[in-house]
């Protein structure tokens, strides 16, 4: 097999592939041999018809098509391995006129090669900011009181009492709300909850900074076809979300984007950022040798499965759940490793 490689302007890759006649003949002969074995001729048992008789019953055009499909599939797999390509869309194959050989062109869209820059120092600086912010986290009395007021007003049995006592939390109220002996215990729990939320927000901010750092340190081209496909997926997700919320798509665009073109421009930017983030994190996982074990996936799947209502469990796609669990664990490990990088 011989082939040439051409990188297109849109980021896709075209291969011009030639399998010499004798090489392709092997595929063709294999298909014909199989079909001969499947021929049924009156007077002979299936698979026992003499070859010189059975051959007349084999459709040569169909045999050629099947042989070509097999040859393309196997040769393309070899090409992708040799070029270290991960295809993200089905290949577009075109057979070319050639009386002696199997000659075809194939256009593929593959994930770009991502070579990480020197990111550890900048990530460490981001982590330093993060840990300082964690140390400075505090919860003001006003925040606790606001949460208390919301909690009291959200429960019918407390509304009348709240009006009389100006939303003063009593021990009796605390005991009715949960496993608390006093109002002080409940307030401490609220304080811990607010503090935990603030820590999560700071962690999210740090992760966003880290991703921006990784993207800025890693230059690579994204195929237009990949960006457009991701954009279309985002657009479809938006439409489904609006539909489930009974919100008119056209009205939503007018209110938020003025035109569908502006919506698509926004989604395209989002798609590109999401793709770059995903690819750099995958590169980091490889760089830091992040691995996910089968028992970890199984444990994560069980956690998610148990939380689902009995009715919903019957409709769960286990492969999708497995893929989701794998991705969740992998990202968790990637960020944990990144957040542990220090100067």
Secondary structure, 3 states (H helix, E strand, C coil): CEEEEEECCCCCEEEEEEECHHHHHHHHHHHHHHHHHHCCCCCCCCCCCCHHHHHHHCCHHHHHHHHHHHHHHHHHHHHHHHCCCCECCCCEEEEECCCCCEEEEEEECECCCCCCCCCHHHHHHHHHHHHHHHHCCCCCHHHHHHHHHHHHHCCHHHHHHHHHHCCCCCHHHHHHHCCCCCHHHHHHHHHHHHHHHHHHHHHHHHHHHHHHHHHHHCCCCCCHHHHHHHHHHHHHHHHHHHHHCCCCHHHHHHHHCCCHHHHHHHHHHHHHHHHHHHHHHHHHHHHCCCCCCHHHHHHHHHHHHHHCCHHHHCCCCHHHHHHHHHHHHHHHHHHHHHHCCCC
